[in-house]
Amino acid sequence: MLAMAEVTTGLWAGAAIHEVAQVAGAGGAISIAALQAATLMKLMRLLLLGPVVAAAHLLRRDGSQLRGAGVPGFLLAFGALVVVRTVLPLPDAVVDAPR
């Protein structure tokens, strides 16, 4: 409808759509190139989520008092699991577990 190239459409889908599975579905419905671009854009957005939330937390500081509740626990857990998966060799049974 907007006459965008496949990769451009994939990038737009990855930036605009909230859910990862929906991004994959939208990109895959267009082409493999659009799927790859959409997935890359979505993963880049997710990668930046931690630093952006941490920066927002630091910017909300008022002297020594914090107005917010701090960095959400799920972000800390996600970061810890990324480190564990990157550093530790996990057994194939864990990595290839059925979903």
Backbone as a printed PyTorch tensor [residue, N CA C, xyz], in Angstrom:
tensor([[[  0.8260,  -1.1860,   0.0000],
         [  0.0000,   0.0000,   0.0000],
         [  0.8760,   1.2570,   0.0000]],

        [[  1.9630,   1.2570,   0.7400],
         [  2.8370,   2.4250,   0.7770],
         [  3.9820,   2.3170,  -0.2310]],

        [[  4.0340,   1.2270,  -0.9690],
         [  5.0470,   0.9900,  -1.9950],
         [  6.4650,   1.0640,  -1.4290]],

        [[  6.6550,   0.4990,  -0.2430],
         [  7.9890,   0.4490,   0.3570],
         [  8.6890,  -0.8340,  -0.0860]],

        [[ 10.0140,  -0.7960,  -0.1020],
         [ 10.7850,  -1.9980,  -0.3920],
         [ 10.5720,  -3.0140,   0.7330]],

        [[ 10.8390,  -4.2720,   0.4410],
         [ 10.6050,  -5.3350,   1.4240],
         [ 11.3850,  -5.1090,   2.7170]],

        [[ 12.6660,  -4.7590,   2.5910],
         [ 13.4960,  -4.5510,   3.7830],
         [ 12.9950,  -3.3470,   4.5700]],

        [[ 12.6130,  -2.2810,   3.8880],
         [ 12.0800,  -1.0950,   4.5660],
         [ 10.7890,  -1.4360,   5.2980]],

        [[  9.9500,  -2.2290,   4.6710],
         [  8.7090,  -2.6540,   5.3220],
         [  9.0120,  -3.4990,   6.5530]],

        [[ 10.0010,  -4.3670,   6.4500],
         [ 10.4070,  -5.1820,   7.5970],
         [ 10.9270,  -4.3250,   8.7360]],

        [[ 11.7520,  -3.3340,   8.4200],
         [ 12.2630,  -2.4310,   9.4540],
         [ 11.1220,  -1.6670,  10.1190]],

        [[ 10.1790,  -1.2130,   9.3310],
         [  9.0320,  -0.4910,   9.8690],
         [  8.2120,  -1.4020,  10.7960]],

        [[  7.9980,  -2.6440,  10.3650],
         [  7.2330,  -3.5900,  11.1910],
         [  7.9610,  -3.8610,  12.5020]],

        [[  9.2640,  -4.0480,  12.4410],
         [ 10.0370,  -4.3150,  13.6600],
         [ 10.0290,  -3.1450,  14.6190]],

        [[  9.9540,  -1.9410,  14.0930],
         [  9.9380,  -0.7490,  14.9390],
         [  8.5390,  -0.4410,  15.4770]],

        [[  7.5170,  -0.8020,  14.7330],
         [  6.1620,  -0.3690,  15.0910],
         [  5.3440,  -1.4000,  15.8580]],

        [[  5.6160,  -2.6720,  15.6480],
         [  4.7920,  -3.7200,  16.2550],
         [  5.3790,  -4.1040,  17.6030]],

        [[  4.5100,  -4.2650,  18.5910],
         [  4.9470,  -4.4830,  19.9700],
         [  5.4360,  -5.9010,  20.2430]],

        [[  4.7160,  -6.9080,  19.8530],
         [  5.0010,  -8.2970,  20.2090],
         [  5.9650,  -8.9400,  19.2150]],

        [[  6.9590,  -9.6670,  19.7310],
         [  7.9850, -10.2930,  18.8920],
         [  7.3550, -11.2760,  17.9060]],

        [[  6.4270, -12.0930,  18.3490],
         [  5.7980, -13.0770,  17.4630],
         [  5.0220, -12.3890,  16.3420]],

        [[  4.3870, -11.2740,  16.6450],
         [  3.6540, -10.5400,  15.6150],
         [  4.6090,  -9.8920,  14.6130]],

        [[  5.7670,  -9.4550,  15.1040],
         [  6.7880,  -8.9030,  14.2120],
         [  7.2510,  -9.9890,  13.2440]],

        [[  7.5220, -11.1790,  13.7750],
         [  7.9650, -12.2920,  12.9290],
         [  6.8790, -12.6700,  11.9210]],

        [[  5.6480, -12.6860,  12.3590],
         [  4.5450, -13.0150,  11.4510],
         [  4.3830, -11.9920,  10.3430]],

        [[  4.4640, -10.7260,  10.7140],
         [  4.3100,  -9.6630,   9.7100],
         [  5.4690,  -9.6740,   8.7240]],

        [[  6.6860,  -9.7960,   9.2250],
         [  7.8340,  -9.8320,   8.3240],
         [  7.8410, -11.0660,   7.4460]],

        [[  7.5060, -12.2140,   8.0330],
         [  7.4800, -13.4610,   7.2770],
         [  6.4020, -13.4900,   6.2090]],

        [[  5.3210, -12.7520,   6.4300],
         [  4.2460, -12.6990,   5.4410],
         [  4.6730, -11.9260,   4.1920]],

        [[  5.7030, -11.0950,   4.3380],
         [  6.1590, -10.2920,   3.2020],
         [  7.2380, -11.0440,   2.4310]],

        [[  8.3370, -11.3590,   3.1190],
         [  9.4360, -12.0960,   2.4800],
         [ 10.4690, -12.4660,   3.5370]],

        [[ 11.4260, -13.2730,   3.1530],
         [ 12.5140, -13.6330,   4.0630],
         [ 13.3320, -12.3960,   4.4170]],

        [[ 13.5960, -11.5380,   3.4380],
         [ 14.3680, -10.3160,   3.7060],
         [ 13.6370,  -9.4120,   4.6880]],

        [[ 12.3190,  -9.2980,   4.5240],
         [ 11.5290,  -8.4790,   5.4470],
         [ 11.5100,  -9.1030,   6.8380]],

        [[ 11.4210, -10.4270,   6.9120],
         [ 11.4630, -11.1220,   8.1900],
         [ 12.7840, -10.8600,   8.9080]],

        [[ 13.8860, -10.9540,   8.1870],
         [ 15.1950, -10.7100,   8.7900],
         [ 15.3270,  -9.2700,   9.2660]],

        [[ 14.8740,  -8.3180,   8.4600],
         [ 14.9630,  -6.9040,   8.8370],
         [ 14.0670,  -6.6090,  10.0320]],

        [[ 12.8500,  -7.1520,  10.0340],
         [ 11.9170,  -6.9260,  11.1330],
         [ 12.4520,  -7.5090,  12.4350]],

        [[ 12.9820,  -8.7150,  12.3480],
         [ 13.5290,  -9.3630,  13.5380],
         [ 14.7360,  -8.6040,  14.0720]],

        [[ 15.6130,  -8.1600,  13.1850],
         [ 16.7730,  -7.3840,  13.6070],
         [ 16.3490,  -6.0950,  14.3000]],

        [[ 15.3900,  -5.3840,  13.7200],
         [ 14.9190,  -4.1300,  14.3250],
         [ 14.3040,  -4.3940,  15.7000]],

        [[ 13.4960,  -5.4340,  15.8100],
         [ 12.8540,  -5.7370,  17.0960],
         [ 13.8940,  -6.1150,  18.1470]],

        [[ 14.8870,  -6.9100,  17.7680],
         [ 15.9250,  -7.2960,  18.7190],
         [ 16.7610,  -6.0940,  19.1410]],

        [[ 16.9860,  -5.1620,  18.2360],
         [ 17.7140,  -3.9430,  18.6000],
         [ 16.8970,  -3.1210,  19.6030]],

        [[ 15.5940,  -3.0540,  19.4040],
         [ 14.7290,  -2.3430,  20.3550],
         [ 14.7870,  -3.0120,  21.7220]],

        [[ 14.7420,  -4.3250,  21.7400],
         [ 14.8060,  -5.0450,  23.0130],
         [ 16.1630,  -4.8730,  23.6860]],

        [[ 17.2170,  -4.8650,  22.8780],
         [ 18.5560,  -4.6870,  23.4100],
         [ 18.7030,  -3.3330,  24.0970]],

        [[ 18.0630,  -2.3200,  23.5580],
         [ 18.1600,  -0.9740,  24.1220],
         [ 17.2210,  -0.7460,  25.3040]],

        [[ 16.3150,  -1.6780,  25.5510],
         [ 15.3580,  -1.5020,  26.6450],
         [ 16.0450,  -1.3650,  27.9980]],

        [[ 17.0020,  -2.2200,  28.2800],
         [ 17.7040,  -2.1650,  29.5640],
         [ 18.4130,  -0.8450,  29.7980]],

        [[ 19.2840,  -0.4160,  28.8700],
         [ 19.9690,   0.8640,  29.0780],
         [ 19.0220,   2.0600,  29.1660]],

        [[ 17.9510,   2.0510,  28.3890],
         [ 17.0070,   3.1770,  28.4300],
         [ 16.2920,   3.2270,  29.7790]],

        [[ 15.8610,   2.0810,  30.2950],
         [ 15.1860,   2.0580,  31.5990],
         [ 16.1620,   2.4580,  32.7010]],

        [[ 17.4000,   1.9760,  32.6310],
         [ 18.4040,   2.3470,  33.6340],
         [ 18.6860,   3.8450,  33.5770]],

        [[ 18.8010,   4.4020,  32.3780],
         [ 19.0400,   5.8460,  32.2460],
         [ 17.8540,   6.6470,  32.7650]],

        [[ 16.6450,   6.2020,  32.4670],
         [ 15.4560,   6.8890,  32.9790],
         [ 15.4270,   6.8440,  34.4990]],

        [[ 15.8290,   5.7180,  35.0620],
         [ 15.8780,   5.5880,  36.5170],
         [ 16.8760,   6.5870,  37.1050]],

        [[ 18.0450,   6.6940,  36.4970],
         [ 19.0560,   7.6220,  36.9980],
         [ 18.6200,   9.0760,  36.8330]],

        [[ 17.9250,   9.3760,  35.7570],
         [ 17.4640,  10.7440,  35.5250],
         [ 16.3400,  11.1450,  36.4740]],

        [[ 15.6370,  10.1810,  37.0160],
         [ 14.5310,  10.4790,  37.9340],
         [ 15.0050,  10.7170,  39.3550]],

        [[ 16.2870,  10.5900,  39.5940],
         [ 16.7980,  10.7910,  40.9500],
         [ 16.6570,  12.2490,  41.3450]],

        [[ 16.2290,  12.4540,  42.5460],
         [ 16.0710,  13.8050,  43.0790],
         [ 16.9620,  13.8840,  44.3220]],

        [[ 18.2200,  14.2920,  44.1300],
         [ 19.1640,  14.2490,  45.2460],
         [ 19.4310,  12.8060,  45.5960]],

        [[ 19.2210,  12.4440,  46.8480],
         [ 19.4200,  11.0620,  47.2660],
         [ 18.0950,  10.3010,  47.3020]],

        [[ 16.9930,  10.9890,  47.0790],
         [ 15.6780,  10.3500,  47.0910],
         [ 15.3180,   9.8610,  45.6910]],

        [[ 14.7740,   8.6770,  45.5910],
         [ 14.2890,   8.1610,  44.3200],
         [ 12.7770,   8.2710,  44.2840]],

        [[ 12.2720,   8.8420,  43.2200],
         [ 10.8210,   8.9530,  43.0880],
         [ 10.2090,   7.6780,  42.5270]],

        [[ 10.9830,   6.9110,  41.7870],
         [ 10.4620,   5.6820,  41.2030],
         [ 10.8090,   4.4860,  42.0670]],

        [[ 10.3400,   3.3400,  41.6350],
         [ 10.5870,   2.1070,  42.3840],
         [ 11.9230,   1.4840,  42.0210]],

        [[ 12.6350,   2.0630,  41.0840],
         [ 13.9170,   1.4990,  40.6740],
         [ 13.7990,   0.7180,  39.3910]],

        [[ 14.8660,   0.0420,  39.0410],
         [ 14.8720,  -0.7570,  37.8300],
         [ 13.9850,  -1.9800,  38.0570]],

        [[ 13.0770,  -2.2620,  37.1180],
         [ 12.1790,  -3.4090,  37.2990],
         [ 12.9580,  -4.7250,  37.4240]],

        [[ 12.4710,  -5.5920,  38.2730],
         [ 13.1240,  -6.8700,  38.5190],
         [ 13.2480,  -7.7400,  37.2830]],

        [[ 12.2600,  -7.6700,  36.3830],
         [ 12.3290,  -8.5040,  35.1920],
         [ 13.5050,  -8.1020,  34.3020]],

        [[ 13.8670,  -6.8210,  34.3080],
         [ 15.0250,  -6.3940,  33.5220],
         [ 16.3210,  -6.9180,  34.1300]],

        [[ 16.3940,  -6.8800,  35.4440],
         [ 17.5760,  -7.4160,  36.1090],
         [ 17.6990,  -8.9220,  35.8670]],

        [[ 16.5810,  -9.6340,  35.9530],
         [ 16.5800, -11.0760,  35.7120],
         [ 16.9460, -11.3820,  34.2630]],

        [[ 16.4030, -10.6090,  33.3290],
         [ 16.7140, -10.8030,  31.9120],
         [ 18.2060, -10.5950,  31.6720]],

        [[ 18.7610,  -9.5360,  32.2320],
         [ 20.1950,  -9.2680,  32.0820],
         [ 21.0410, -10.3780,  32.6750]],

        [[ 20.6300, -10.8700,  33.8330],
         [ 21.3720, -11.9640,  34.4690],
         [ 21.3300, -13.2270,  33.6070]],

        [[ 20.1800, -13.5250,  33.0350],
         [ 20.0650, -14.7150,  32.1850],
         [ 20.8620, -14.5610,  30.8930]],

        [[ 20.9320, -13.3580,  30.3600],
         [ 21.7610, -13.1170,  29.1740],
         [ 23.2250, -13.4070,  29.4940]],

        [[ 23.6650, -12.9230,  30.6540],
         [ 25.0540, -13.1640,  31.0630],
         [ 25.3000, -14.6560,  31.2750]],

        [[ 24.3820, -15.3330,  31.9530],
         [ 24.5330, -16.7730,  32.2010],
         [ 24.6130, -17.5310,  30.8830]],

        [[ 23.7220, -17.2260,  29.9620],
         [ 23.6950, -17.9310,  28.6710],
         [ 24.9490, -17.6340,  27.8590]],

        [[ 25.4900, -16.4370,  27.9940],
         [ 26.6810, -16.0570,  27.2420],
         [ 27.9470, -16.6690,  27.8220]],

        [[ 28.0350, -16.7140,  29.1510],
         [ 29.2700, -17.1170,  29.8180],
         [ 29.3390, -18.6160,  30.0810]],

        [[ 28.2560, -19.1990,  30.5350],
         [ 28.2700, -20.6080,  30.9380],
         [ 27.8690, -21.5300,  29.7910]],

        [[ 28.5720, -22.6310,  29.6360],
         [ 28.1300, -23.6150,  28.6530],
         [ 26.9380, -24.3910,  29.2300]],

        [[ 25.8050, -24.2750,  28.5850],
         [ 24.6100, -24.9670,  29.0620],
         [ 24.4450, -26.2860,  28.3110]],

        [[ 23.9250, -27.3030,  28.9800],
         [ 23.6990, -28.5920,  28.3090],
         [ 22.7110, -28.4550,  27.1530]],

        [[ 22.8650, -29.2890,  26.1410],
         [ 21.9700, -29.2360,  24.9880],
         [ 20.5210, -29.4470,  25.3980]],

        [[ 20.2800, -30.2660,  26.4200],
         [ 18.9100, -30.5230,  26.8650],
         [ 18.2330, -29.2440,  27.3570]],

        [[ 19.0280, -28.3340,  27.9330],
         [ 18.4620, -27.0630,  28.4130],
         [ 18.2410, -26.1090,  27.2560]],

        [[ 19.2340, -26.0140,  26.3720],
         [ 19.1560, -25.0710,  25.2600],
         [ 18.0800, -25.4890,  24.2590]],

        [[ 17.9650, -26.7770,  23.9910],
         [ 17.0180, -27.2750,  22.9840],
         [ 15.7230, -27.7970,  23.6010]],

        [[ 15.4020, -27.3410,  24.8060],
         [ 14.1810, -27.8000,  25.4840],
         [ 12.9560, -27.4340,  24.6350]],

        [[ 11.9690, -28.3220,  24.5820],
         [ 10.7500, -28.0000,  23.8180],
         [ 10.0280, -26.8080,  24.4330]],

        [[  9.4570, -26.0100,  23.5720],
         [  8.7620, -24.7970,  24.0470],
         [  7.2840, -24.9950,  24.0280]]])
